[in-house]
Amino acid sequence: MVNPLSVIRFGTDGWRAVIGDGFTNDNLERVARATGSWLLDEYGSTASVVIGYDTRFRGQDFAKHVAVVLSSMGVRVVLADSFVPTPAISWATLNYGHCAGIVITASHNPPEYNGFKIKGHFGGSALPEMIADVESRLAAHECLAYPTFEEQVASGVILFESIRSLYVKHLRTIIDLDAIQHAGITIVHDAMFGAGQGVLSELLGAERVIEKRCTVNPGFEGIPPEPIERNLNLLRADITSNRCDAAIANDGDADRIGMADEHGDFVDSHRLLALLVDYLHHDKGLRGSVVKTFSTTDMLDKMCAALGIPIETTAIGFKYIGGKFLDGDVLVGGEESGGMAVKGHIPERDGLFIGLLILEMMARRGKQLSSLVADLHESYGYHGYYRDDVHTSVAQKDAILVLLKEKGGLTHIAGQPVRSVASLDGYKHRVDSGWLLIRPSGTEPVLRVYAEAESEEAAKALVEDAMVQLGVA
């Protein structure tokens, strides 16, 4: 009997769906078999994969199911012996020569979701052509009988490895932990109940890290594990009352980052990316280009022009940035949503590593995070940013996109004429004071509306007016 075929699409980084609805054992098996088919055709009998999972509901069970499917197909499988950050799987894929990495995670999505990420042999998000190959194999399949997980382990075709411990050991070799500790830096670490919990305490010492939401809670207390400003406001009291120097927050699988300074003020990804460019270029003497996604700040363009650094803009999704790391000499690559990579590490987002690198910058320059950000504003001007994620129906989202396509975008926003509209990924409107971008989420029935202007208030005004015009205010 053939299972009924349902639509499975990979978004900006992986396939995600609601557990028990789209994310079922049958659909997970389809995705696993498609991935296994791609691996065997691409790498033959030597195909191997490392599999991890985060702290979401039944993550370990889903990972075991994928391990059984792949090992039964003839793919050699290494399974993490505990929940693990996604960047650890990416690093292990590259470091130990696996053909691919797989992570059972829905990243920052709400708690009812789970997902399936594929990492390439190079240690980064699978390239668009790899994902297209896997998607082309997502046909219905016959219901098959598989050996049990225990039988596959006993026969040696599924092996366990302590990926998390190996990854933490690696981080010790690429971050100046002594400088951070000697500077007396203390932080709040908000793991948002995700897979990054405990890592920073282990590296910096428990006495220097106040842990928040560092337990396993698959419900995430009802808050999607996304390290954005509205989710991090609860940290302000912890930072100030404990006189901490900063806060680091990571999403559910710890590949994204959000930070707050010593006052509890949110430091967004745009400023973190600019700080990374400044630190690596000036302090470490590294060279290379900057790659940013379509929704990321113009400050980087101004900085790169001043420093003589090439800059390139890609569609949204780290798979596009990762490909640039493979094709050329990239210094820093990143996106508005908290995913960043730098030269000398994996070509992949790593929220834990990036947080440590910013702390290293603070320690070596002897400055608080607020002072580092103030230096950026003095050099390149203030850039205010605002974003709203509009939850809507699939039908309404699609209707809005059709309308924008037919009209070529909006003509006026907040009283300003639109000077140009770019459609690299969504619809990015340029006005005299900045820009506004409207694009759909690739994994949820959500319309994302972003803006940058001379202040947060001006950016918010652009977003609010656009939402009224689109009928979603």
LOKOLRO-948076 format. One record per residue: residue in one letter; x, y, z of N, C-alpha, C in turn. Coordinates in steps of 0.02 Angstrom, whole numbers, plus 50000, padded with zeros to 5 digits. Layout:
AXYZXYZXYZ...
END
This chain:
M500424994050000500005000050000500445006250000V500275011349960500655017449956500355022650003N500785025950041500555031150086500295037050045P499755040350067499515046250031500055051550029L500115054749971500645059649961500435066549987S500805069350032500685076050055501265080450035V501145086850032501655091550008502185092650062I502805091750044503365093150088503825097950052R503945103750082504385108650052504915110850103F505525111450079506065114150120506045121750116G506105125050173506105132350175506815135050172T506925140650207507585143850205508135139450235D507955135150282508435130450309508065124450336G507875119850291507575113650313506825113250303W506565107350317505845106150316505575106550387R505025110150396504715110750462503965110050455A503655107050505502935106150505502695104950576V502045105350585501745104350651501755096850668I501985095250728502035088350750501335085150751G501275079350720500645075750718500205077850661D500375083250628500005085450569500445084050509G500845088950487501305087650433501915083750454F502135085050516502735081550541502525075050574T502495069750534502295063050556502855058150542N502815052350571503325047250558503345045350484D502755045050452502735043350381503085048650339N502935055050351503265060350313504005060850329L504175059750393504875059750412505245054150375E504925048450368505225042850332505325044650258R504835048150229504915050350159505515054850151V505595059650196506155064250192506815060550203A506815055950252507425052150266507625047850206R507125044650175507285040350117507515044550057A507225050450048507445054849994508165057050006T508325058650070509005060650087509485054850077G509285048850098509705043050090509835041450017S509315042049976509385040849904509885045749873W509825052149892510305057149868511015055449890L511105053649953511765052049979512075046149943L511695040949933511955034949901512135036149828D511725040049793511875041649724512485046249719E512555050649767513105055549765513765052749789Y513745048449842514355046149874514455038549871G513955034949849514035027749842514045024149909S514385018449909514375014049968514745016950028T515125022450018515475025550074515055030950109A514435031850087514015037150115513945036550191S514045042150225513965042250298513635048750319V513315048650376512955054450401512995054750476V513015060750504512985061750576512315065150591I511965062550641511285064750657511265067650727G510935073250734510825076250800510095078450808Y509935080850867509255083250881509285088250938D508775092550942508765097450995508295095251051T508025099951088507635098351148506885098051135R506675098251073505965098151058505635091451073F504975091551074504585085651090504775079751045R504955074251076505125067951043505715068550994G506145073451005506705074350960507145068250954Q507295065151010507725059251008507375053450972D506735052550983506365047250948506365048250873F506255054450851506255055950780506955054750750A507465056650787508155055650764508305048150757K508075044150804508185037050800507825034050739H507225036550725506845034150667507225035550603V507495041550597507895043350538508515039050534A508835037850590509435033650592509295026650566V508725023750586508535017050564508405016950489V508045021850465507885022050393508535022450352L508975027050371509595027950332510055021950337S510135019250397510585013550405510315007450367S509655006750364509355001250327509475001850252M509575008050229509705009250159510445008150141G510875007450192511585006450179512015012450194V511725017750224512105023650244512385022550314R513035023850322513345023250388513115029050431V512885027650492512565032750535512945033550600V513085039750617513335041550684512795045950716L512565044050774512035047650809512305050950872A512155057350881512365060750942512055057351003D512435056951057512205053351116511775057651162S511645063951143511215068351181510975073951135F510525078151160510345083851118510965088151107V510975091751051511595095051030511435101150988P511825106550994511725112350950511825110550877T511435113550834511515112350762512235113750738P512555119350758513235120550734513725115050754A513585111450808514025105850826513975100250775I513365099150748513285094050696513635096350632S513565102750616513895105450556514655104550562W514925106350621515645105650633515855098350629A515485093850660515655086750659515635083950589T515145086150549515095083750480515735085250443L515985091450449516605093450415517215090150447N517265090550512517865088350547517995080850540Y517455076850539517545069550536517395066650467G517325071050418517275068750349516635065150330H516075067050361515435064050342515165067350278C514755063750243514465066350181513915071350194A513595070950251513065075650269512945075350344G512605080550368512355080650436511605081750435I511265078950483510545079750488510385081750560V509955086750567509735088850634508975088950636I508695085550686507985085750698507855091850742T507605097150710507495103450744507025107850703A506655112050737506265117150704506535124050721S507155124150745507515130450756507125135150802H506895140850776506555145950816505795145550810N505535140550775504815140050765504455138650831P503795139750833503405138350894503475131150916P503295129750979503425123151008503055117350974E502515118650939502145113150907502485110650844Y503015114050823503375112050762503975107550778N504155103450729504815100450726505045100550654G505665098450642505925099250575506525094950561F506805095950501507335091650474507805096150435K508405097350462508915101350428509445096750398I509685098550339510225094850306510845099350302K511415096750322512045100250318512495096650267G512845100550226513275097750175513935095350204H514315091650163514955088850186515455094250206F515335100450185515795106050198515655109350265G515145106950301515005109550368514545115550369G514115116250319513635121650317512975119350290S512485123850289511825122150263511875119450193A511515113950180511515110950113511345116250061L511705116250006511615121249954510935120349920P510675125649889510025125149856509965119349807E510505117949769510465112449721510435105649756M510745105149815510695098949854509985097849878I509685103249904509005102749929508525101049872A508635104149814508215102649756508255095349737D508845092449741508935085349725508545081049774V508595082649839508215078849889507465079649877E507245085649865506525086849854506265083049793S506685082249743506465078649683506345071249695R506585068849752506525061749769505965060449820L505575065649836505065065049887504415062049859A504465056549828503865053049804503565048949860A502945046649849502655041949897503065035549896H503065031949951503465025849955503045020249984E503265014349971502935008450000503065008250075C502585006150113502685005050185503174999350193L503715000650228504244995750235504304993650308A504554987650316504714985150383505454986250396Y505624989150452506314990650468506534986550529P507184985250534507434982450597507314987450653T507344985250714507274989850770507904993950778F507844999450813508435003650826508964999650864E508734995850913509204991850953509574986650910E509224983850862509554978950818510074982350774Q509924988350750510414991850708511024994050748V510914995850810511484997650853511904991450868A511574985950884511934979750899512334977250840S512084978450780512444976050720513004980850699G513054986550732513594991150719513484995950662V512884996350634512765000950579512525007750603I512355008150667512225014550699512705015150758L513105020450758513585021650811513405027950850F513575028150914513465034150955514115038050960E514055044750966514635048950977514425054951019S514885057151063514745062951106514925069351068I514495071151021514625076850978514675083351018R514235084151067514245090351106514915091351140S515175086151173515815086751209516385088351161L516385085251103516905086451054516875093651028Y516275096051019516175102950995516415107951047V516235106951110516455111451163517215111551167K517515105751161518255105351161518545109351103H518225109151045518455112950988518405120551000L517845122751030517765129851044518325132551088R518575128451132519125130651176519745132451137T519815129551078520425130751038520375136950993I519775139750983519705145250936519455151750968I519335151651033519135157651069519635159051125D519815165351135520275167151189519885167551254L519765161751283519375161551345519755164751402D520425164351401520825167451455520705175051456A520675178151397520575185451394519895187251424I519385183351408518715184651433518695183951509Q519015178651534519015177451606519435182651643H520015184451615520445189351648520125196251649A519695197651600519345204051598518775204251649G518635198551681518105198251732517405198751704I517315197151641516665197751610516185192451637T515585194751655515055190251676514455191351631I514075186151619513515186651572512905182951598V512345184551567511735180451571511705176351507H511585169951513511485165751454510775163051454D510395165151404509715162851396509695157851339A509655151451356509635146251305508935145251276M508445148651303507755148251280507505140951279F507735137051329507565129951337507845125751279G508325128351242508575124851184509215120951195A509515118951139510075114251141510735117551160G510755124251166511375127551185511475127851260Q511005125451298511045126051371511665122551399G511995126051445512575123351480513235124451445V513245126051382513875126551345514295132451370L513995138251377514375144151397514605143651469S514205140651512514425139551581515025134851584E515015129851542515575125151540516215128451516L516145133051468516745136251440517005142051482L516555146051510516765151951546516805150951622G516485145651646516455144451718515775146451745A515495142151785514815143251810514755149751850E515305151951881515285158051921515225164351878R515355163751813515325169551769514695169751726V514275164651733513685164051690513055163051733I512585167551725511925166651755511485163551702E511235157551715510855153951665510105155351672K509805156651615509075157551611508805152751559R508235149851575507905145151529508405139951503C508795137151549509295132151532509095125351558T508465123651550508215116951565507825114551505V507665108151504507285105351448506545106551461N506225110051416505515111451420505255111851348P505015106351320504795106251250504235111151234G503885113651285503365118651273503635125751271F504265126651289504595133251289504185138651325E503775136451373503335141051409502915145251362G502755142351304502315145651257502645151051214I503295152151222503645157351185504095154051132P504005155451069504465152651019505185154351036P505635149651032506325150851053506725154751001E506535161150992506855165550944507175171350981P507825172450975508175177551015508105184550986I507485187050985507345193850962507145198151022E507095204551010507035209351065506445207951111R505855206751083505275205951127505335199751171N505725194851150505815188751190506375189451241L506795194651233507365195451278507275201051330N506715204551327506605209951374506605207551447L506435201251457506415198451525507105198051557L507635198851517508305198151543508575204551575R508245210151563508515216551586508655216651661A508185214251700508275214351773508835209751794D508905203951761509445199351778510125202451763I510165206051708510795209151689510985214651738T510525219251751510695225051792510765223351865S510335219051891510375217451963510995213451980N511245209651932511855205651943512475209051915R512385215051890512945219051862513335215051810C512965211851767513285208051713513495212751657D513955210451617514225214451562513835213651498A513465208251492513085207051430512625201051442A512185200051394511775193951392511815191051322I511825184451320511825180751257511215176251258A510825176551204510255172151198510315168251132N510115162051134510145157851074509465154751060D509345153050998508705149950979508715142550998G508195138950977508105132050999508675127350982D509005128450926509565124050908510235127650910A510235133850937510835137650953511255139750893D510945140250834511335142950779511215150450769R510735153250805510605160450802510775163750869I510865170250867511055173950927510685180550932G510535182550993510335189351009510735191351070M510895197851077511285200151134510975206351165A511145207551227510965213651261511585216351296D511635222951303512225225951334512155226151410E512615229551443512635229551516512045233251547H511685237151507511085240651531510455236651518G510525231151483509945227151465509645229051398D509975233651363509715235851298509895230851244F509415229251202509505224251149510005226751097V510455222351077510925223851022510755219050966D510495221750912510225217450859510775214650814S510565210350769511035206850725511405211550679H511085216950659511405221750614512035224650647R511975226450710512545229350745513065224050763L512835218050779513315212650793513725211050731L513405210850673513775209550611514295214950598A514095221250608514575226750598515155226350648L515015224450710515545223550759516035218050738L515765212650711516195207150689516655209350633V516375212950585516795215450530517345219950557D517155224450601517635229150629518185225550668Y518005220750709518485217050750518955212750709L518675208850663519095204350624519545208250577H519305213750549519695217750502520245221650538H520065225250591520555229650624520985226050675D520695221950718521065218950773521425212550753K521105208550710521415202150691521745202350623G521675207950588522015208750524521785204050470L521165201650475520915197050425520605200850367R520615197750309520345200850248519825196250217G519425199150173518905195350140518295199650129S517815197050094517205200750080516685199850135V516155203850130515585203350175514985201250133V514605196450159513995194150125513415195050173K512895198350150512315199550193511685197650153T511155196250190510525194750157510125201150144F509595200250106509185205750079508875210050134S508785207350194508455210950248508935213950299T509565214450281510075216550329510285223850316T510525227050368510645234150371511095237150316D510945243350298511375247250253512015249450288M512045248950355512655250950390513255246950364L513135240650348513685236550323513945239150256D513505241650214513715244550150514155250650162K513955254950209514355260850225515035258850254M515035254050299515655251750330516125248850278C515855244550235516285241350184516555246450135A516155251550117516405256750073516985260550105A516915261950170517445265650205518085261550213L518005254950222518585250550233518855247450169G518515248550114518745245550051518635238050048I518075235850079517915228650081517345227250032P517415222249989516855220549945516265217949985I515655219549961515055217249995514555214649943E514195209349961513715206249916513075204849954T512505205449920511855204149951511545198049918T511275193549961510965187349936510235187149956A509875182249928509205180749952509245178550025I508665178350059508655176750130508675169150140G509085167050186509215160050199509965158950202F510195155750254510925155250262511245150650210K510845146550177511115142150125511435146350069Y511175152350058511465156750007512125159750030I512155161550094512775164250122513305158850126G513105152950149513575147350154513915145850088G513535146150034513815144949969514355149849951K514285156149972514785161249959515435159849997F515385157050057515985155050094516375149750055L516015145350022516345140049985516645142549920D516335147549890516545149949824517105155149827G517165158649882517655164049884517925165249954D518255171049962518585172850024518135177550063V517715174750107517235178650144517485179750216L517455185950238517655187650306517085186650355V516505189450339515905188950381515295188150337G514855183750356514215182950322513665182650373G513095185750358512565185550408511905187950383E511415187050426510725188750410510385192250469E509855195750455509495199650505509235195450562S509085189050549508755184850599509225181750650G509845183850651510305181550704510785176150684G510815174450620511285169350596511905172650567M512495170650593513125173750572513675168550568A514145169650521514735165450515515325169950500V515915167650520516525171550508517075167050482K517555170250453518145166750426518505162950482G518735156850467519115153050514518715148050555H518055148050547517625143150581517245139550526I516695136550542516285133150492515895138250450P515735136550387515335141150345514595140550363E514435141950424513775140450452513645144950511R513005146250524512815149950583513025146350647D513255150150696513445147150760513345152450814G512765152450845512605157550894513035157450956L513265151650976513695151151035514385154051021F514675152050965515335154450946515335162050935I514825164550900514795171750887514745175650952G514345173250999514295176551064514955176851099L515325171351098515985171251129516465175951094L516415176451028516855180850991516735188251008I516105190051018515945196951040516225198151110L516165193251154516455194051221517215194751217E517525191051172518255191651161518425198751138M518025201551094518135208451071518085213351129M517575212451171517495216751229518105216351275A518335210251286518915209151331519545212351303R519685211251240520315213751211520315221251202R519735224251190519705231451183519575234951249G519395231151300519265234051365518665238751365K518155236951325517555241151320516925237051331Q516425240351358515775237151365515435237051296L514945232751290514605231851227514265238351205S513975242051251513645248351233514145253251203S514765253351228515275257851201515485255751131L515535249251119515705246751053515175248751002V514545248251023513995250150978513995257650967A514135261651018514165268951011514705270850962D515265267350962515805268650914515565267550843L515165262350832514885261050765514455266850742H514005269150786513555274550768513935280950752E514465282250789514865288250777515195288050709S515405281950689515765281250626515315280850565Y514735277450574514325275850514513605278150519G513445281950571512775284550578512305279550612Y511745282250636511255278050670510765275050619H510635268650627510165265150584509635261750628G509035264450625508485261550664508145255950625Y507935250850660507655244950627507015242850662Y506545240250622505925237650651505665231950607R505395226850639505125221150603504495218750638D504005216650597503395213650624503245207350584D503085202050620502895195750588502135195150593V501805195450536501075195550534500825188450523H500485185750572500205179050566499545179550528T499495175750475498915176150431498765169250404S498285168750360498155162350327498595161650266V498685155550243499075154450182498745158050124A498075157750121497715160950065497815168550065Q497775171650124497865178950127498585180850111K499055176950137499755178350123499885178050047D499635172850015499735172049943499395177649904A498795179749927498435185149892498815191749896I499125193049952499515199149960500125199049913L500445193349909501035192749865500845193649791V500265190949773500025191749704499885199149690L499575202549738499425209549730500065213749722L500565212349763501195215949758501545214749691K501495208649668501805206949604501455210649547E500795210649548500415213849494500525221349493K500575224449552500655231649556501385233949556G501845229049562502545230849566502735234049632G502355232449685502495235049751502055240949768L502155243949827501785249749849502075256049817T501675261249811501915267349779502125272649829H501805272749888501975277449941501955273750008I502405275550053502415272550119502535278050171A502085278650218502135283750271502245290650241G501895292150187501935298750156502535299850112Q502945294850103503535295550061503455291649996P503645294549940503605290849877504125285249875V503925279649847504395274049838504835275449778R505485275549787505955277249734506125271149691S506125265249720506265259149683506015253149722V505905247649686505705241349718506145235749690A506475232249734506895226549715506545220149737S506605214849697506235208649712506695202549716L507295203549742507755197949751507445192549795D507095194749848506765190149894506215194149929G505605193749903505075198049927505095204649889Y504835209949920504785216449887505095221749933K505675224249912506045229149952505955236049921H505615240349959505445247049936505945252049964R506245256149920506695261449941506315268049944V506365271250002506095278050011506665282550033D506535289050037507075293750052507405292250120S507005290050168507265289050236507545282050249G507465277550201507715270650212507385265750165W507155260150193506845254950152506355250850192L505905247450155505425242850185505385236550143L505405230850175505395224350141504795220250164I504445217350116503875212850130504035206150098R504035200850138504165194250110503815188950153P503665183150123503345177850161503845173450197S503635170650253504035165450286504035159250242G504595155650242504625149450204504385143450242T504235144250307504045138450348503395139250386E503115145350389502505146550427502035151050387P501385151050405500915155750373501005162750402V501575165750386501775172150415502035176650360L501845183050364502105188150319502585192450360R503205192950338503715196750374503785203650342V503755208750385503805215650361504375219050400Y504885221350364505475224250394505575231350368A505895235550409506055242250385506685244850421E507045249250386507605252850415507535260150398A507665264450447507605271750438508085275050487E507995281850495508465285550538508345284250612S507785281150629507635279450699507165273450700E507115270250759506645264650766505925267050755E505785273050778505105275650771504925276750698A505395279350659505275280450588505215273850550A505615268950570505565262350539504895259050555K504675259750617504025257050637503455260250599A503515266750587502995270250549502945267550478L503505265750448503495262750381503135256150382V503295251950432502985245350437502225246050449E502035250250496501335250950513500915253350454D501185258150416500815260650359500745255250305A501285251550294501255246250244500735240850263M500705239250327500225234150350499505236550341V499385243050352498715245750340498545245150266Q499015246950223498885246550151498755239350128L499085234650160498995227550142498395224350175G498075227850221497485225150254497635220050308V498235220450339498405215650391498575219250457A498415225550461498575229350523498115227050580
END
